[in-house]
Amino acid sequence: MTFKPTVLITGTKAGIGKGLLKAYAARPGTLVVAAIRDGPDSPIAAELTSIPTAKDSKIIVVQYDAGSKSAAVDLVAYLAATWSPMQESSSRMVQQKKSHPS
């Protein structure tokens, strides 16, 4: 199944992030990536993935800690390897980061 669009939202545990998660999940054919510090095996992840979705939509939860310098690159690499709709653009982002170390 191809998801269009694919949306990555950080801070989905509460507030605006959770509101955006619900809004995008209600759109048909949308893959919503919920990035939280707790990770996909946490109780909050189970709560987030139980949010109702529209037809052909899906919520996935991934671990992301904005305080970690490598978190963004690690997240993009994980998504590129795991979720095919993101592979091409994500792979380019990882390559750019590798060629421009901080």
CNS distance restraints for C-alpha pairs under 8 A (distance, minus, plus):
assign (resid   2 and name CA) (resid  29 and name CA) 7.89 0.50 0.50
assign (resid   2 and name CA) (resid  85 and name CA) 6.40 0.50 0.50
assign (resid   3 and name CA) (resid  29 and name CA) 5.37 0.50 0.50
assign (resid   3 and name CA) (resid  30 and name CA) 5.28 0.50 0.50
assign (resid   3 and name CA) (resid  31 and name CA) 5.52 0.50 0.50
assign (resid   3 and name CA) (resid  56 and name CA) 7.87 0.50 0.50
assign (resid   3 and name CA) (resid  57 and name CA) 7.40 0.50 0.50
assign (resid   3 and name CA) (resid  85 and name CA) 6.89 0.50 0.50
assign (resid   4 and name CA) (resid  29 and name CA) 5.96 0.50 0.50
assign (resid   4 and name CA) (resid  30 and name CA) 5.51 0.50 0.50
assign (resid   4 and name CA) (resid  31 and name CA) 7.12 0.50 0.50
assign (resid   5 and name CA) (resid  29 and name CA) 7.31 0.50 0.50
assign (resid   5 and name CA) (resid  30 and name CA) 5.31 0.50 0.50
assign (resid   5 and name CA) (resid  31 and name CA) 6.60 0.50 0.50
assign (resid   6 and name CA) (resid  30 and name CA) 5.85 0.50 0.50
assign (resid   6 and name CA) (resid  31 and name CA) 4.71 0.50 0.50
assign (resid   6 and name CA) (resid  32 and name CA) 5.97 0.50 0.50
assign (resid   6 and name CA) (resid  33 and name CA) 7.52 0.50 0.50
assign (resid   6 and name CA) (resid  85 and name CA) 7.88 0.50 0.50
assign (resid   6 and name CA) (resid  86 and name CA) 7.94 0.50 0.50
assign (resid   7 and name CA) (resid  24 and name CA) 7.73 0.50 0.50
assign (resid   7 and name CA) (resid  30 and name CA) 7.52 0.50 0.50
assign (resid   7 and name CA) (resid  31 and name CA) 6.27 0.50 0.50
assign (resid   7 and name CA) (resid  32 and name CA) 4.93 0.50 0.50
assign (resid   7 and name CA) (resid  33 and name CA) 5.98 0.50 0.50
assign (resid   8 and name CA) (resid  32 and name CA) 6.05 0.50 0.50
assign (resid   8 and name CA) (resid  33 and name CA) 4.60 0.50 0.50
assign (resid   8 and name CA) (resid  34 and name CA) 6.21 0.50 0.50
assign (resid   8 and name CA) (resid  35 and name CA) 7.09 0.50 0.50
assign (resid   9 and name CA) (resid  17 and name CA) 6.52 0.50 0.50
assign (resid   9 and name CA) (resid  20 and name CA) 7.57 0.50 0.50
assign (resid   9 and name CA) (resid  21 and name CA) 6.98 0.50 0.50
assign (resid   9 and name CA) (resid  32 and name CA) 7.44 0.50 0.50
assign (resid   9 and name CA) (resid  33 and name CA) 6.17 0.50 0.50
assign (resid   9 and name CA) (resid  34 and name CA) 5.30 0.50 0.50
assign (resid   9 and name CA) (resid  35 and name CA) 6.01 0.50 0.50
assign (resid  10 and name CA) (resid  17 and name CA) 6.41 0.50 0.50
assign (resid  10 and name CA) (resid  34 and name CA) 6.19 0.50 0.50
assign (resid  10 and name CA) (resid  35 and name CA) 4.71 0.50 0.50
assign (resid  10 and name CA) (resid  36 and name CA) 6.30 0.50 0.50
assign (resid  10 and name CA) (resid  64 and name CA) 7.81 0.50 0.50
assign (resid  11 and name CA) (resid  16 and name CA) 7.96 0.50 0.50
assign (resid  11 and name CA) (resid  17 and name CA) 5.03 0.50 0.50
assign (resid  11 and name CA) (resid  18 and name CA) 7.19 0.50 0.50
assign (resid  11 and name CA) (resid  34 and name CA) 7.74 0.50 0.50
assign (resid  11 and name CA) (resid  35 and name CA) 6.58 0.50 0.50
assign (resid  11 and name CA) (resid  36 and name CA) 5.97 0.50 0.50
assign (resid  12 and name CA) (resid  16 and name CA) 7.55 0.50 0.50
assign (resid  12 and name CA) (resid  17 and name CA) 4.16 0.50 0.50
assign (resid  12 and name CA) (resid  18 and name CA) 4.23 0.50 0.50
assign (resid  12 and name CA) (resid  19 and name CA) 7.75 0.50 0.50
assign (resid  12 and name CA) (resid  20 and name CA) 7.80 0.50 0.50
assign (resid  12 and name CA) (resid  21 and name CA) 6.53 0.50 0.50
assign (resid  12 and name CA) (resid  34 and name CA) 5.95 0.50 0.50
assign (resid  12 and name CA) (resid  35 and name CA) 6.71 0.50 0.50
assign (resid  12 and name CA) (resid  36 and name CA) 6.50 0.50 0.50
assign (resid  13 and name CA) (resid  17 and name CA) 6.89 0.50 0.50
assign (resid  13 and name CA) (resid  18 and name CA) 5.74 0.50 0.50
assign (resid  13 and name CA) (resid  36 and name CA) 6.90 0.50 0.50
assign (resid  13 and name CA) (resid  44 and name CA) 6.95 0.50 0.50
assign (resid  13 and name CA) (resid  48 and name CA) 7.70 0.50 0.50
assign (resid  14 and name CA) (resid  18 and name CA) 4.87 0.50 0.50
assign (resid  14 and name CA) (resid  19 and name CA) 7.56 0.50 0.50
assign (resid  15 and name CA) (resid  19 and name CA) 6.26 0.50 0.50
assign (resid  16 and name CA) (resid  20 and name CA) 6.08 0.50 0.50
assign (resid  17 and name CA) (resid  21 and name CA) 6.19 0.50 0.50
assign (resid  18 and name CA) (resid  22 and name CA) 6.30 0.50 0.50
assign (resid  19 and name CA) (resid  23 and name CA) 6.21 0.50 0.50
assign (resid  20 and name CA) (resid  24 and name CA) 6.08 0.50 0.50
assign (resid  21 and name CA) (resid  25 and name CA) 5.98 0.50 0.50
assign (resid  21 and name CA) (resid  32 and name CA) 6.89 0.50 0.50
assign (resid  21 and name CA) (resid  34 and name CA) 7.14 0.50 0.50
assign (resid  22 and name CA) (resid  26 and name CA) 6.22 0.50 0.50
assign (resid  22 and name CA) (resid  51 and name CA) 7.00 0.50 0.50
assign (resid  22 and name CA) (resid  52 and name CA) 7.79 0.50 0.50
assign (resid  22 and name CA) (resid  53 and name CA) 7.92 0.50 0.50
assign (resid  23 and name CA) (resid  27 and name CA) 7.05 0.50 0.50
assign (resid  24 and name CA) (resid  30 and name CA) 6.93 0.50 0.50
assign (resid  24 and name CA) (resid  32 and name CA) 6.77 0.50 0.50
assign (resid  25 and name CA) (resid  30 and name CA) 6.50 0.50 0.50
assign (resid  25 and name CA) (resid  31 and name CA) 7.48 0.50 0.50
assign (resid  25 and name CA) (resid  32 and name CA) 6.35 0.50 0.50
assign (resid  25 and name CA) (resid  51 and name CA) 7.93 0.50 0.50
assign (resid  25 and name CA) (resid  52 and name CA) 7.19 0.50 0.50
assign (resid  25 and name CA) (resid  53 and name CA) 4.84 0.50 0.50
assign (resid  25 and name CA) (resid  54 and name CA) 6.24 0.50 0.50
assign (resid  25 and name CA) (resid  57 and name CA) 6.27 0.50 0.50
assign (resid  25 and name CA) (resid  58 and name CA) 6.85 0.50 0.50
assign (resid  25 and name CA) (resid  59 and name CA) 6.86 0.50 0.50
assign (resid  26 and name CA) (resid  52 and name CA) 7.26 0.50 0.50
assign (resid  26 and name CA) (resid  53 and name CA) 5.13 0.50 0.50
assign (resid  26 and name CA) (resid  54 and name CA) 4.73 0.50 0.50
assign (resid  26 and name CA) (resid  57 and name CA) 7.72 0.50 0.50
assign (resid  27 and name CA) (resid  53 and name CA) 7.48 0.50 0.50
assign (resid  27 and name CA) (resid  54 and name CA) 5.56 0.50 0.50
assign (resid  27 and name CA) (resid  55 and name CA) 7.85 0.50 0.50
assign (resid  27 and name CA) (resid  57 and name CA) 7.10 0.50 0.50
assign (resid  28 and name CA) (resid  53 and name CA) 7.82 0.50 0.50
assign (resid  28 and name CA) (resid  54 and name CA) 4.81 0.50 0.50
assign (resid  28 and name CA) (resid  55 and name CA) 5.02 0.50 0.50
assign (resid  28 and name CA) (resid  56 and name CA) 5.80 0.50 0.50
assign (resid  28 and name CA) (resid  57 and name CA) 5.56 0.50 0.50
assign (resid  29 and name CA) (resid  54 and name CA) 7.29 0.50 0.50
assign (resid  29 and name CA) (resid  55 and name CA) 6.37 0.50 0.50
assign (resid  29 and name CA) (resid  56 and name CA) 4.51 0.50 0.50
assign (resid  29 and name CA) (resid  57 and name CA) 4.53 0.50 0.50
assign (resid  29 and name CA) (resid  58 and name CA) 7.83 0.50 0.50
assign (resid  30 and name CA) (resid  56 and name CA) 7.00 0.50 0.50
assign (resid  30 and name CA) (resid  57 and name CA) 4.57 0.50 0.50
assign (resid  30 and name CA) (resid  58 and name CA) 6.47 0.50 0.50
assign (resid  31 and name CA) (resid  57 and name CA) 5.63 0.50 0.50
assign (resid  31 and name CA) (resid  58 and name CA) 5.01 0.50 0.50
assign (resid  31 and name CA) (resid  59 and name CA) 6.06 0.50 0.50
assign (resid  31 and name CA) (resid  60 and name CA) 7.64 0.50 0.50
assign (resid  32 and name CA) (resid  57 and name CA) 7.73 0.50 0.50
assign (resid  32 and name CA) (resid  58 and name CA) 6.18 0.50 0.50
assign (resid  32 and name CA) (resid  59 and name CA) 4.79 0.50 0.50
assign (resid  32 and name CA) (resid  60 and name CA) 6.35 0.50 0.50
assign (resid  33 and name CA) (resid  59 and name CA) 5.96 0.50 0.50
assign (resid  33 and name CA) (resid  60 and name CA) 5.05 0.50 0.50
assign (resid  33 and name CA) (resid  61 and name CA) 5.86 0.50 0.50
assign (resid  33 and name CA) (resid  62 and name CA) 6.97 0.50 0.50
assign (resid  34 and name CA) (resid  48 and name CA) 7.96 0.50 0.50
assign (resid  34 and name CA) (resid  59 and name CA) 6.94 0.50 0.50
assign (resid  34 and name CA) (resid  60 and name CA) 6.03 0.50 0.50
assign (resid  34 and name CA) (resid  61 and name CA) 4.67 0.50 0.50
assign (resid  34 and name CA) (resid  62 and name CA) 6.18 0.50 0.50
assign (resid  35 and name CA) (resid  39 and name CA) 7.75 0.50 0.50
assign (resid  35 and name CA) (resid  61 and name CA) 5.88 0.50 0.50
assign (resid  35 and name CA) (resid  62 and name CA) 4.94 0.50 0.50
assign (resid  35 and name CA) (resid  63 and name CA) 5.61 0.50 0.50
assign (resid  35 and name CA) (resid  64 and name CA) 5.38 0.50 0.50
assign (resid  36 and name CA) (resid  61 and name CA) 7.17 0.50 0.50
assign (resid  36 and name CA) (resid  62 and name CA) 6.38 0.50 0.50
assign (resid  36 and name CA) (resid  63 and name CA) 5.21 0.50 0.50
assign (resid  36 and name CA) (resid  64 and name CA) 5.27 0.50 0.50
assign (resid  36 and name CA) (resid  65 and name CA) 6.96 0.50 0.50
assign (resid  37 and name CA) (resid  63 and name CA) 5.33 0.50 0.50
assign (resid  37 and name CA) (resid  64 and name CA) 4.96 0.50 0.50
assign (resid  37 and name CA) (resid  65 and name CA) 4.82 0.50 0.50
assign (resid  37 and name CA) (resid  66 and name CA) 7.91 0.50 0.50
assign (resid  38 and name CA) (resid  42 and name CA) 5.95 0.50 0.50
assign (resid  38 and name CA) (resid  44 and name CA) 7.61 0.50 0.50
assign (resid  38 and name CA) (resid  45 and name CA) 7.72 0.50 0.50
assign (resid  38 and name CA) (resid  63 and name CA) 6.23 0.50 0.50
assign (resid  38 and name CA) (resid  64 and name CA) 7.87 0.50 0.50
assign (resid  39 and name CA) (resid  45 and name CA) 6.84 0.50 0.50
assign (resid  39 and name CA) (resid  61 and name CA) 6.83 0.50 0.50
assign (resid  39 and name CA) (resid  62 and name CA) 5.52 0.50 0.50
assign (resid  39 and name CA) (resid  63 and name CA) 3.98 0.50 0.50
assign (resid  39 and name CA) (resid  64 and name CA) 7.24 0.50 0.50
assign (resid  40 and name CA) (resid  45 and name CA) 5.31 0.50 0.50
assign (resid  40 and name CA) (resid  46 and name CA) 7.68 0.50 0.50
assign (resid  40 and name CA) (resid  60 and name CA) 7.99 0.50 0.50
assign (resid  40 and name CA) (resid  61 and name CA) 5.11 0.50 0.50
assign (resid  40 and name CA) (resid  62 and name CA) 5.43 0.50 0.50
assign (resid  40 and name CA) (resid  63 and name CA) 6.37 0.50 0.50
assign (resid  41 and name CA) (resid  45 and name CA) 6.37 0.50 0.50
assign (resid  41 and name CA) (resid  46 and name CA) 7.39 0.50 0.50
assign (resid  42 and name CA) (resid  46 and name CA) 6.66 0.50 0.50
assign (resid  43 and name CA) (resid  47 and name CA) 6.40 0.50 0.50
assign (resid  44 and name CA) (resid  48 and name CA) 6.16 0.50 0.50
assign (resid  45 and name CA) (resid  49 and name CA) 6.15 0.50 0.50
assign (resid  45 and name CA) (resid  61 and name CA) 6.06 0.50 0.50
assign (resid  46 and name CA) (resid  50 and name CA) 6.28 0.50 0.50
assign (resid  47 and name CA) (resid  51 and name CA) 6.91 0.50 0.50
assign (resid  48 and name CA) (resid  59 and name CA) 7.64 0.50 0.50
assign (resid  48 and name CA) (resid  61 and name CA) 7.65 0.50 0.50
assign (resid  49 and name CA) (resid  59 and name CA) 5.64 0.50 0.50
assign (resid  49 and name CA) (resid  60 and name CA) 6.62 0.50 0.50
assign (resid  49 and name CA) (resid  61 and name CA) 7.27 0.50 0.50
assign (resid  53 and name CA) (resid  57 and name CA) 5.71 0.50 0.50
assign (resid  53 and name CA) (resid  58 and name CA) 6.49 0.50 0.50
assign (resid  53 and name CA) (resid  59 and name CA) 7.71 0.50 0.50
assign (resid  62 and name CA) (resid  75 and name CA) 7.80 0.50 0.50
assign (resid  63 and name CA) (resid  75 and name CA) 7.61 0.50 0.50
assign (resid  64 and name CA) (resid  71 and name CA) 5.99 0.50 0.50
assign (resid  64 and name CA) (resid  72 and name CA) 7.35 0.50 0.50
assign (resid  64 and name CA) (resid  75 and name CA) 6.77 0.50 0.50
assign (resid  65 and name CA) (resid  71 and name CA) 6.07 0.50 0.50
assign (resid  66 and name CA) (resid  71 and name CA) 6.50 0.50 0.50
assign (resid  66 and name CA) (resid  72 and name CA) 7.57 0.50 0.50
assign (resid  67 and name CA) (resid  71 and name CA) 7.81 0.50 0.50
assign (resid  70 and name CA) (resid  74 and name CA) 6.02 0.50 0.50
assign (resid  71 and name CA) (resid  75 and name CA) 5.95 0.50 0.50
assign (resid  72 and name CA) (resid  76 and name CA) 6.22 0.50 0.50
assign (resid  73 and name CA) (resid  77 and name CA) 6.15 0.50 0.50
assign (resid  73 and name CA) (resid  94 and name CA) 6.33 0.50 0.50
assign (resid  73 and name CA) (resid  97 and name CA) 7.43 0.50 0.50
assign (resid  74 and name CA) (resid  78 and name CA) 6.13 0.50 0.50
assign (resid  75 and name CA) (resid  79 and name CA) 6.16 0.50 0.50
assign (resid  76 and name CA) (resid  80 and name CA) 5.98 0.50 0.50
assign (resid  76 and name CA) (resid  90 and name CA) 5.77 0.50 0.50
assign (resid  76 and name CA) (resid  91 and name CA) 7.76 0.50 0.50
assign (resid  76 and name CA) (resid  93 and name CA) 7.59 0.50 0.50
assign (resid  76 and name CA) (resid  94 and name CA) 6.86 0.50 0.50
assign (resid  77 and name CA) (resid  81 and name CA) 6.18 0.50 0.50
assign (resid  77 and name CA) (resid  90 and name CA) 6.93 0.50 0.50
assign (resid  77 and name CA) (resid  91 and name CA) 7.06 0.50 0.50
assign (resid  77 and name CA) (resid  94 and name CA) 6.52 0.50 0.50
assign (resid  78 and name CA) (resid  82 and name CA) 6.04 0.50 0.50
assign (resid  79 and name CA) (resid  83 and name CA) 5.43 0.50 0.50
assign (resid  79 and name CA) (resid  86 and name CA) 6.71 0.50 0.50
assign (resid  79 and name CA) (resid  87 and name CA) 7.30 0.50 0.50
assign (resid  79 and name CA) (resid  90 and name CA) 7.43 0.50 0.50
assign (resid  80 and name CA) (resid  84 and name CA) 6.63 0.50 0.50
assign (resid  80 and name CA) (resid  86 and name CA) 5.51 0.50 0.50
assign (resid  80 and name CA) (resid  87 and name CA) 4.16 0.50 0.50
assign (resid  80 and name CA) (resid  88 and name CA) 7.39 0.50 0.50
assign (resid  80 and name CA) (resid  90 and name CA) 5.37 0.50 0.50
assign (resid  80 and name CA) (resid  91 and name CA) 6.14 0.50 0.50
assign (resid  81 and name CA) (resid  87 and name CA) 6.64 0.50 0.50
assign (resid  83 and name CA) (resid  87 and name CA) 6.67 0.50 0.50
assign (resid  86 and name CA) (resid  90 and name CA) 5.73 0.50 0.50
assign (resid  87 and name CA) (resid  91 and name CA) 5.79 0.50 0.50
assign (resid  88 and name CA) (resid  92 and name CA) 6.52 0.50 0.50
assign (resid  89 and name CA) (resid  93 and name CA) 6.46 0.50 0.50
assign (resid  90 and name CA) (resid  94 and name CA) 6.30 0.50 0.50
assign (resid  91 and name CA) (resid  95 and name CA) 6.20 0.50 0.50
assign (resid  92 and name CA) (resid  96 and name CA) 6.19 0.50 0.50
assign (resid  93 and name CA) (resid  97 and name CA) 6.28 0.50 0.50
assign (resid  94 and name CA) (resid  98 and name CA) 6.24 0.50 0.50
assign (resid  95 and name CA) (resid  99 and name CA) 6.29 0.50 0.50
assign (resid  96 and name CA) (resid 100 and name CA) 6.21 0.50 0.50
assign (resid  97 and name CA) (resid 101 and name CA) 6.21 0.50 0.50
